[in-house]
Amino acid sequence: MTRNSKDKEVHKSPSVSTLKLLGKRLFNSNSHTDNSSLLLSAEQLGNGRSLRKRPTSPSSGGASSGANSPSSSAGARNRSASLHRKKNNVSVGLSSGPVSSHKSSVALQDLIKHNNNPYLNSPSDILGTGTGIASTRDRDRSAIEREKEKERARDKERNTHHAGLPQRSNSMASHHFPNENIIYNPYGINPNHARPDTAFADTLNMNKENDLSFYMHDGNAKIRMLPLPIANPNDFLPEDMKQYSVHLTDNFVFDTDNKPIGSGGSSEVRKVKSSYRQKDVYALKKLNMIYHESPEKFYKRCSKEFIIAKHLSHNVHITNTFCLVKVPTTTYTTRGWGFIMELGVKDLFQLMERTGWKNVPFGEKYCLFKQVAQGIRFCHENGIAHRDLKPENVLISKEGVCKLTDFGISDWYHVVPHDYTSPVKTCQGMIGSPPYTPPEVMYFDAKKHYPERLQKPYNPLAMDSYALGIMLITMINNIIPFIDSCNTDARFREFELSYDNFINHQNPHFRDKGCHKAGPGAEYSLARNFKNTEATRVAWRLADPDPATRYTMDDLFEDPFFQQIETCVEPNDDSFVKAPELRKSTSISDSTENFPDAPNEQEVSHTSNPFLKREPLSTKPRSMLEIAQSPSLKLKPKLKSKTKAKSHDIMDKEGLKIVTPKPQGKEQGEDQNEDKDEDEDKPTENFSTNVDSLLEKATPTSTKVDDIPSEENSTTKELKSMINSTPSTPTHNGPTPVPVKTATPLNKGMSDLSLRSETPISVKDTSAPNVSSSSNSIRSFGSPNVSSLKKKKVIHHHLDITNSVTNVSSVSAFVSR
Ligand SMILES: Nc1ncnc2c1ncn2[C@@H]1O[C@H](COP(=O)(O)OP(=O)(O)OP(=O)(O)O)[C@@H](O)[C@H]1O
């Protein structure tokens, strides 16, 4: 397609020139994706990109719904996509071979060692001319040396250039996984050179881990912590999601190894354990405020993400999200909110960055791809568009099952959220993570200066299809195909051109609905490594630059190649994720006394979160969605006693294992089951201090409520009154907990709420010669939980991917998760 080129004057960032520097082979062994012949010299690299973690890039205003619902940006994170991309571009110039040391504190080394995966396709390769020239490691090294000085100068310039940018967010942070051979450095900024106002930069630097002051300030001494008191999550949740416990430390403790296991633009993920069973380990996604986000916006954004994640937490391909809790300031975290989630072993990006990924058979890659597709389809069937699909947001469970995560910019996509027959709500604004963000969304990137006429409302479902296509291309090629899916990127322009060429010269019906003729062959660089024109049809149709003709998820599931991909797991398999045991309830008086002070209707009226809107109840049987339409954010006084009584009830409707406390006066130890539980698993050490007292602890930089901007005064006062009413004595000092019911499987609880798709996905997975896996021999997972996936066909070992540049630490990190 040449449409973009015509419509838009190509704007090349000055930083693009720095991309034309170094190339490095990502994988250099003979494999089905052997790219050695495509390796380019530094001059040929153009704007090649390494395989790097992609930051999520909500627009400054968020992706608002189109004409239908312009307010849907309420929950969006304010991050500058263009800015990060510019920085990304700059960073690309530093390329080097694999570096094994994870302790390097030198900025340049960090960049160098994680930039060994440039694009391998030459611009001239687009129609198979194959002019790529291998770039030797020695050449790269010498080039790197030459670049060191240049990079220092560039860093200096960047620091100056971006200082004080109004929309700077935490997503600007440069996170470094110490054990990884690719840095998560979304803006290409060396952590050690990061501008001082990147509040969460280098949070994974172990040396700074215990330095609380690091968390308290950004470079301008602006505090990025929530002001006290921290709001009660229940005040932001619909009635049927209100929680028995809202404090992390009611039922969880931090993992003693105290290592972050992941980090994103607005969060940091750590392991937490059940207070009662050491073996029950979960992920705590600690949510961070982003720049210039008011506390109220933070609460609404996070509660929306939670509600969506919880809403979807009943499918084998969705990471279960259990609770939204208050998190205290500790040596591990700053105070705030966090999600208790199912723990993933790795994310897909971390698998793909391993050197052994190139040797993963096609069949296994397609299995992963199909699992992701099934997760996406499940989201769509449940009214949600993910909108930020990328390898980093696909977790792999210890059984090797793909699970989608990060619903931070996801949204209900129907005009009437709970009415799945209502039309699709279009969106506007720049969101997502390039290059997985499709071209129609990239038109909204302010830095690209596209004419407004190109900025048209887009279909959020088509975003997910496109991202899936780019993911498949990346999985097969081992590298992302381009930096941005827009015509400012030469490689994207080449892709568009080759798409048009293929249609014009080889398959004029390629874009026709139901056309399942072969896709592009080896003469097209982004098709070559597939070695299968059926597979290229799927990848290219999903990644169709034109959203009007792009494969929908239904189209994908009708594709014969897709249908015959064999997977390890069926979409309707039970996930059987063990829900955390909640024995201790948050203070009864805390929750009851908070309710009257919850935000009033008007305060939440501008949110796009349909759960927080009061709408007339439907006459249909009440699904969770419908129930959520009338959340009692402002409880009537009579609910006080109701809530109080509720704390003694079994609250398993969210699938959480709730152990109802005994009435006052009941002796501890009366219940044999509880004793047995604790005998079986060594009780985990718990905090002796209650969360509120931790939250209320004065810190050198704690924000005074009085200091909150006037626009937030009403909310602040309400929150203050909520938390100030919290007694100093925690609930768990009260009634003795008595286990009265075992865990209710989350999927069952949720299906009882009519949230399961009416039409369960039924894909007959049969072995196909052209996608057969070389690892079809059935092997045991060796996982204690393997029995829980009884229906699963164990045919792949998705986690068994070697990494020749892995150091000891990374191996242990891999195993320990
Ligand atoms: N439940 C989990 N178990 C294990 N690791 C996780 C879990 N959730 C997240 N992670 C890790 O943390 C990373 C960041 O998580 P996530 O994407 O949810 O954060 P975010 O702040 O929303 O990021 P983004 O910048 O993409 O919006 C993930 O890529 C993954 O590596």
The ligand as a Gaussian input file, in Angstrom:
#p B3LYP/6-31G(d) Opt

LIG

0 1
 N        1.190000     -12.231000      37.333000
 C        2.454000     -12.099000      36.928000
 N        3.344000     -13.078000      37.149000
 C        4.622000     -12.954000      36.737000
 N        5.105000     -11.878000      36.095000
 C        4.264000     -10.879000      35.835000
 C        2.894000     -10.927000      36.243000
 N        2.297000      -9.797000      35.850000
 C        3.223000      -9.068000      35.230000
 N        4.414000      -9.709000      35.211000
 C        5.658000      -9.217000      34.616000
 O        5.712000      -7.832000      34.788000
 C        5.742000      -7.169000      33.520000
 C        4.930000      -5.912000      33.608000
 O        3.591000      -6.252000      33.918000
 P        2.401000      -5.466000      33.230000
 O        2.579000      -5.499000      31.758000
 O        1.136000      -5.994000      33.770000
 O        2.686000      -4.004000      33.781000
 P        2.271000      -2.592000      33.184000
 O        2.797000      -1.558000      34.098000
 O        0.817000      -2.587000      32.935000
 O        3.108000      -2.599000      31.829000
 P        2.913000      -1.816000      30.458000
 O        4.020000      -0.811000      30.380000
 O        3.030000      -2.865000      29.403000
 O        1.565000      -1.206000      30.465000
 C        5.204000      -8.194000      32.530000
 O        5.727000      -7.979000      31.235000
 C        5.690000      -9.492000      33.120000
 O        7.014000      -9.734000      32.739000

